[in-house]
Amino acid sequence: MKGIAYATIVIVALTGILMLSLWSYNQLATGSGYSFAYQQRTKEDIANSNLEIAKRFLTQDLVYSAQEASFDIAANGGTGATTYWYCTDPIPPTSEEVNYALGSSSQSFLNAYVQGLEESKIAESQLSVTEYGCAAVKDPGKSNCMGTSANCESFKMIATDGGAIEVKTPAQVTYSGNLDANINSNRFYWLYYKLYDDTKKNMLLQVISNSLRDQCTGPQTTTQKLEVAIKEACKHYEELFKELPQNVKCEYEIKCINTENPVSCLNFDCKRPEFDKSFCYDTLSASGQSSFGDMLGGIGGKIVEAQSSSIAGINLKIKLTDNKYNIPTSKGMRPLVWNVWAALNIGRQECRPVDK
C-alpha cells in the first residue's frame, strides 16, 4: 500500500511540473508580444521620461529660487532695496510688500534656471521651456508666526503663466502647467512677523529711551550713552527671538550718530512710497509690465527733520542672523540674515528717580 501511495505522489508531482512547464512556455510566447509592443513605445517613453525629468528639475529650481530670493529680500530688509523700518516713526514693510518682493525675486531666479536647463545635458532631447510670467508666495500668516517658530518654518511658492515644456526628440511630447513647491527649513516669515509686531509697538525707540533714562545721571557723554542704549536694543532683539539652542544673533552698525547737529544723520529720503503694485497672479499676461528693478521699487519720499527738543539723531543698521538653518544660495549654504535700518530722532529724556 505504501508503494502505491508513493507512486501516486510521484505521478501528481510530475503532472504538476508538466502543467507548470506548459504555463511557462505559454507566458514566454505571450511575453514576446509584450516585448514587441514595448519596443514600439520606446521613443515615446524616452521622451516622456525626459519630460518628467525636466519637470522635476524645474520644481527643484523653484525651491532653490525661493530660498535664494528669501536670503536676498531679508538682507534688503523685506523689499527689493534698502528698507528702513524706522524713519523717525515706525514704517515696517507690510506683508504685501514682502510677498511681492519675494515672489518677483523668485520669478527672476527661476527664469535664470529655465535658461540654464535648455543648455544642460537634457537639452540633447531638443528641450525647450518657456519662462514663467509669475511666481507667487503663500506665506504662513501672522497667526502662525507670533509664537515659537515650530508653525512658521516653511512657506509655499507657485510658478504659473508660462513654463511650457516641449521635448522634440526622440518623440514630440509637451506639458504646460503650474509648478508648486514647499520651501522648508526657512524661518523667513517667523522673523518677519515678530519684527513687524515689535516695530509697530515702536520698541526700538522705547528700549533706547529707557536705557538713556537709566544712564542720565552718569558722567558719560550723550554719544557714549547712546552707544550703550543701542547695545541694549540688540539684547532686546536677541530676547525677542530666543529659542534655545538655535538663537538669533544680533549685531549692529552705527552709520551716523550726532548730538550737536541731529539733522545731519536724518536729512535724507528714508520713507518708501506707498505700496501700489499689482500682484502678477491678479494681472496675468498683462501687457506693458515694468522691469524687475522697477517693480520692486526703492526708498524715497520723505526727509526726516529733527525736532528742536531732540538730543541726537542716529542712523543704524541692525543685523539679525538666524543660526537654526542654512539657506542654499549662489555663494553656498548660509544662515538667513534679516537686516533692519533705522533713522531715529532721539528726544530729551527725563532722569529716573534714584530710588527706582
Secondary structure by P-SEA (a helix, b strand, c coil): caaaaaaaaaaaaaaaaaaaaaaaaaaaaaaaaaaaaaaaaaaaaaaaaaaaaaaaaaaaaaaaaaaaaaaaaaaaccccccccccccccccccaaaaaaaaaaaaaaaaaaaaaaaaaccccccbbbbbbbcbbbbbccccccccccccccccbbbbbcccbbbbbccccccbbbbbbbbbbcccaaaaaaaaaaaaaaaaaaaaaaaaaaaacccccccaaaaaaaaaaaaaaaaaaaaccccbbbbbbbbbcccccccccccccccccccccccccccccccccccccccccccccccbbbbbcccccccccbbbbbbbcccccccccccccbbbbbbbbbbccbbbbccccc
